[in-house]
Amino acid sequence: MLFGGSQPNPEWWGMDRLMLIRLIVASVVAIGFLIAMRSPKLVPTGAQNVAESMLDFVRVQIAEEILGKELGRKFLAIIASIFFATIFLNLTSIVPFLNISTNARIGMPLVMALVAYITYCWVGISKYGFFGFIKSSIVLPGVPLPVHFLLVPIEFVSTFILRPFTLTVRLLANMLAGHIMLVLFFSATQFFVVTKGGLWSLAGVGGIVAGIGFTFFELLVIGLQAYIFALLTAVYIDQSYHADSH
Protein backbone atom coordinates (compact mmCIF):
# COMPACT_ATOMS: atom_id res chain seq x y z
CA MET A 1 0.00 0.00 0.00
CA LEU A 2 3.01 2.29 -0.13
CA PHE A 3 2.71 3.23 -3.81
CA GLY A 4 -0.77 4.59 -4.30
CA GLY A 5 -2.42 1.54 -2.81
CA SER A 6 -1.11 -0.88 -5.48
CA GLN A 7 -0.65 -4.52 -4.53
CA PRO A 8 2.94 -5.85 -4.47
CA ASN A 9 3.92 -8.24 -7.25
CA PRO A 10 4.41 -11.70 -5.69
CA GLU A 11 6.92 -12.61 -8.43
CA TRP A 12 9.12 -9.50 -8.20
CA TRP A 13 12.10 -11.71 -7.37
CA GLY A 14 11.74 -13.81 -10.55
CA MET A 15 10.63 -17.17 -9.12
CA ASP A 16 7.82 -18.87 -10.97
CA ARG A 17 6.98 -22.41 -12.10
CA LEU A 18 9.49 -22.53 -14.95
CA MET A 19 12.30 -21.03 -12.88
CA LEU A 20 11.60 -23.61 -10.17
CA ILE A 21 11.82 -26.38 -12.79
CA ARG A 22 15.17 -24.99 -13.94
CA LEU A 23 16.54 -25.02 -10.41
CA ILE A 24 15.28 -28.55 -9.78
CA VAL A 25 16.72 -29.89 -13.05
CA ALA A 26 20.07 -28.16 -12.46
CA SER A 27 20.24 -29.60 -8.94
CA VAL A 28 19.30 -33.13 -10.06
CA VAL A 29 21.87 -33.12 -12.88
CA ALA A 30 24.64 -31.70 -10.68
CA ILE A 31 23.92 -34.11 -7.82
CA GLY A 32 23.64 -37.01 -10.28
CA PHE A 33 27.10 -36.36 -11.72
CA LEU A 34 28.58 -35.84 -8.26
CA ILE A 35 27.20 -39.16 -7.05
CA ALA A 36 28.27 -40.98 -10.22
CA MET A 37 31.82 -39.63 -10.07
CA ARG A 38 32.32 -39.43 -6.29
CA SER A 39 34.70 -42.40 -6.24
CA PRO A 40 35.68 -43.17 -9.84
CA LYS A 41 37.05 -46.58 -10.66
CA LEU A 42 39.47 -47.57 -13.40
CA VAL A 43 36.81 -49.86 -14.88
CA PRO A 44 33.55 -47.90 -14.56
CA THR A 45 30.31 -49.62 -13.61
CA GLY A 46 26.76 -48.51 -12.90
CA ALA A 47 26.17 -44.78 -12.59
CA GLN A 48 29.83 -43.98 -13.25
CA ASN A 49 29.65 -45.88 -16.53
CA VAL A 50 26.55 -43.93 -17.61
CA ALA A 51 28.08 -40.58 -16.65
CA GLU A 52 31.38 -41.31 -18.38
CA SER A 53 29.57 -42.49 -21.52
CA MET A 54 27.63 -39.25 -21.68
CA LEU A 55 30.75 -37.16 -21.12
CA ASP A 56 32.71 -39.20 -23.66
CA PHE A 57 30.03 -38.59 -26.26
CA VAL A 58 30.35 -34.83 -25.84
CA ARG A 59 34.15 -35.00 -25.67
CA VAL A 60 34.69 -37.27 -28.69
CA GLN A 61 31.74 -36.53 -30.96
CA ILE A 62 31.54 -32.77 -30.42
CA ALA A 63 34.50 -31.12 -28.67
CA GLU A 64 37.43 -33.11 -30.08
CA GLU A 65 35.72 -33.70 -33.41
CA ILE A 66 35.54 -29.95 -34.05
CA LEU A 67 38.39 -28.50 -32.00
CA GLY A 68 40.91 -31.31 -31.87
CA LYS A 69 42.13 -33.01 -28.71
CA GLU A 70 43.97 -30.12 -27.08
CA LEU A 71 41.36 -27.39 -27.58
CA GLY A 72 38.53 -29.90 -27.23
CA ARG A 73 39.58 -30.81 -23.70
CA LYS A 74 40.28 -27.17 -22.86
CA PHE A 75 36.70 -26.13 -23.69
CA LEU A 76 34.98 -29.39 -22.77
CA ALA A 77 33.51 -27.96 -19.57
CA ILE A 78 31.65 -25.18 -21.41
CA ILE A 79 30.51 -27.39 -24.28
CA ALA A 80 29.38 -30.22 -21.96
CA SER A 81 27.56 -27.80 -19.64
CA ILE A 82 25.63 -26.36 -22.58
CA PHE A 83 24.84 -29.84 -23.93
CA PHE A 84 23.56 -31.26 -20.65
CA ALA A 85 21.69 -28.09 -19.67
CA THR A 86 19.94 -28.10 -23.04
CA ILE A 87 19.03 -31.78 -23.15
CA PHE A 88 17.82 -32.12 -19.55
CA LEU A 89 15.84 -28.88 -19.60
CA ASN A 90 14.32 -29.98 -22.91
CA LEU A 91 13.28 -33.32 -21.41
CA THR A 92 10.85 -31.60 -19.05
CA SER A 93 8.61 -31.03 -22.08
CA ILE A 94 7.52 -34.69 -21.97
CA VAL A 95 7.59 -35.24 -18.21
CA PRO A 96 4.04 -35.62 -16.79
CA PHE A 97 2.86 -32.67 -14.66
CA LEU A 98 5.71 -30.51 -15.99
CA ASN A 99 4.72 -30.69 -19.66
CA ILE A 100 6.90 -27.87 -20.92
CA SER A 101 10.56 -27.31 -21.62
CA THR A 102 11.88 -24.28 -19.81
CA ASN A 103 13.82 -23.64 -23.02
CA ALA A 104 10.47 -22.77 -24.58
CA ARG A 105 10.85 -19.40 -22.85
CA ILE A 106 13.63 -17.11 -23.99
CA GLY A 107 15.57 -16.70 -20.73
CA MET A 108 17.61 -19.91 -20.62
CA PRO A 109 18.34 -20.17 -24.37
CA LEU A 110 19.50 -16.55 -24.27
CA VAL A 111 21.81 -17.20 -21.30
CA MET A 112 23.41 -20.21 -23.00
CA ALA A 113 23.74 -18.32 -26.29
CA LEU A 114 25.48 -15.46 -24.48
CA VAL A 115 27.86 -17.91 -22.79
CA ALA A 116 28.75 -19.36 -26.20
CA TYR A 117 29.07 -15.88 -27.72
CA ILE A 118 31.23 -14.49 -24.90
CA THR A 119 33.48 -17.54 -25.10
CA TYR A 120 33.74 -17.05 -28.87
CA CYS A 121 34.77 -13.40 -28.44
CA TRP A 122 37.11 -14.13 -25.53
CA VAL A 123 39.02 -16.79 -27.46
CA GLY A 124 39.46 -14.52 -30.49
CA ILE A 125 40.41 -11.43 -28.54
CA SER A 126 42.88 -13.41 -26.42
CA LYS A 127 44.66 -14.67 -29.51
CA TYR A 128 44.47 -11.72 -31.92
CA GLY A 129 43.69 -8.70 -29.73
CA PHE A 130 40.43 -6.78 -29.94
CA PHE A 131 40.88 -4.98 -33.25
CA GLY A 132 42.85 -7.85 -34.78
CA PHE A 133 40.01 -10.26 -33.99
CA ILE A 134 37.37 -7.93 -35.44
CA LYS A 135 39.42 -7.45 -38.60
CA SER A 136 40.17 -11.16 -39.01
CA SER A 137 36.49 -12.02 -38.57
CA ILE A 138 34.95 -9.57 -41.02
CA VAL A 139 37.63 -8.79 -43.63
CA LEU A 140 37.99 -11.48 -46.28
CA PRO A 141 41.47 -11.64 -47.86
CA GLY A 142 41.81 -11.55 -51.61
CA VAL A 143 38.56 -9.65 -52.17
CA PRO A 144 38.65 -6.49 -54.34
CA LEU A 145 38.49 -3.27 -52.33
CA PRO A 146 35.08 -2.10 -53.64
CA VAL A 147 33.50 -5.41 -52.64
CA HIS A 148 34.63 -4.89 -49.03
CA PHE A 149 32.13 -2.03 -48.70
CA LEU A 150 29.39 -4.62 -49.20
CA LEU A 151 30.90 -7.64 -47.44
CA VAL A 152 32.30 -6.03 -44.28
CA PRO A 153 28.92 -4.78 -42.94
CA ILE A 154 27.29 -8.12 -43.82
CA GLU A 155 30.03 -10.11 -42.07
CA PHE A 156 29.93 -7.83 -39.02
CA VAL A 157 26.16 -8.13 -38.59
CA SER A 158 26.07 -11.89 -39.19
CA THR A 159 29.08 -12.60 -36.96
CA PHE A 160 28.69 -10.22 -34.03
CA ILE A 161 24.97 -9.40 -33.93
CA LEU A 162 22.92 -12.23 -35.45
CA ARG A 163 24.97 -15.12 -34.08
CA PRO A 164 23.67 -15.07 -30.45
CA PHE A 165 20.19 -14.23 -31.77
CA THR A 166 20.04 -17.24 -34.10
CA LEU A 167 21.39 -19.57 -31.38
CA THR A 168 18.67 -18.38 -29.03
CA VAL A 169 15.76 -18.46 -31.47
CA ARG A 170 16.63 -21.88 -32.92
CA LEU A 171 16.32 -23.60 -29.56
CA LEU A 172 13.41 -21.46 -28.33
CA ALA A 173 11.32 -21.91 -31.49
CA ASN A 174 11.81 -25.68 -31.69
CA MET A 175 10.89 -26.32 -28.06
CA LEU A 176 7.95 -23.89 -28.10
CA ALA A 177 6.58 -25.44 -31.29
CA GLY A 178 6.87 -28.92 -29.79
CA HIS A 179 5.07 -27.81 -26.63
CA ILE A 180 2.23 -26.25 -28.63
CA MET A 181 1.78 -29.38 -30.76
CA LEU A 182 1.62 -31.66 -27.72
CA VAL A 183 -0.86 -29.33 -26.02
CA LEU A 184 -3.06 -29.35 -29.13
CA PHE A 185 -3.09 -33.15 -29.47
CA PHE A 186 -3.79 -33.93 -25.82
CA SER A 187 -6.27 -31.05 -25.42
CA ALA A 188 -8.17 -32.40 -28.43
CA THR A 189 -8.23 -35.82 -26.77
CA GLN A 190 -9.68 -34.39 -23.57
CA PHE A 191 -12.25 -32.35 -25.49
CA PHE A 192 -13.54 -35.22 -27.62
CA VAL A 193 -13.46 -37.90 -24.90
CA VAL A 194 -14.43 -35.99 -21.74
CA THR A 195 -16.39 -32.98 -22.97
CA LYS A 196 -18.18 -34.34 -26.06
CA GLY A 197 -18.25 -38.09 -25.38
CA GLY A 198 -20.19 -40.61 -27.44
CA LEU A 199 -18.99 -41.14 -31.00
CA TRP A 200 -16.73 -38.11 -30.61
CA SER A 201 -14.52 -40.31 -28.45
CA LEU A 202 -13.27 -41.98 -31.64
CA ALA A 203 -11.73 -38.66 -32.66
CA GLY A 204 -10.17 -38.50 -29.21
CA VAL A 205 -8.48 -41.85 -29.82
CA GLY A 206 -6.89 -40.37 -32.93
CA GLY A 207 -5.76 -37.39 -30.91
CA ILE A 208 -4.06 -39.46 -28.24
CA VAL A 209 -2.36 -41.70 -30.83
CA ALA A 210 -1.04 -38.60 -32.59
CA GLY A 211 0.04 -37.15 -29.24
CA ILE A 212 1.98 -40.28 -28.27
CA GLY A 213 3.59 -40.44 -31.70
CA PHE A 214 4.60 -36.80 -31.55
CA THR A 215 6.04 -37.37 -28.06
CA PHE A 216 8.55 -39.83 -29.54
CA PHE A 217 9.30 -37.33 -32.30
CA GLU A 218 9.83 -34.69 -29.61
CA LEU A 219 12.42 -36.97 -28.00
CA LEU A 220 14.35 -36.87 -31.26
CA VAL A 221 14.10 -33.07 -31.35
CA ILE A 222 15.23 -32.83 -27.72
CA GLY A 223 18.45 -34.72 -28.40
CA LEU A 224 19.02 -33.06 -31.76
CA GLN A 225 18.68 -29.52 -30.38
CA ALA A 226 21.14 -30.22 -27.56
CA TYR A 227 23.61 -31.68 -30.06
CA ILE A 228 23.23 -28.74 -32.48
CA PHE A 229 23.61 -26.11 -29.74
CA ALA A 230 26.77 -27.74 -28.35
CA LEU A 231 28.12 -28.41 -31.84
CA LEU A 232 27.63 -24.79 -32.94
CA THR A 233 29.33 -23.61 -29.76
CA ALA A 234 32.36 -25.73 -30.65
CA VAL A 235 32.25 -24.52 -34.28
CA TYR A 236 32.17 -20.87 -33.18
CA ILE A 237 35.11 -21.40 -30.83
CA ASP A 238 37.03 -23.04 -33.67
CA GLN A 239 36.19 -20.15 -36.02
CA SER A 240 37.35 -17.67 -33.39
CA TYR A 241 40.61 -19.51 -32.82
CA HIS A 242 41.26 -19.63 -36.58
CA ALA A 243 39.71 -16.27 -37.44
CA ASP A 244 42.61 -15.43 -39.76
CA SER A 245 42.06 -18.58 -41.85
CA HIS A 246 39.11 -17.80 -44.11
WOLIN-V101729 format. One record per helix or strand of 2 or more residues. SS is the DSSP state (~ for helix, > for strand). FROM is the first residue (numbers start at 0). LEN is the number of residues. If there is no record, write none. Layout:
ss->SS from->FROM len->LEN
ss->SS from->FROM len->LEN
This chain:
ss->~ from->16 len->20
ss->~ from->45 len->29
ss->~ from->75 len->19
ss->~ from->101 len->3
ss->~ from->105 len->23
ss->~ from->129 len->9
ss->~ from->144 len->16
ss->~ from->161 len->35
ss->~ from->199 len->42
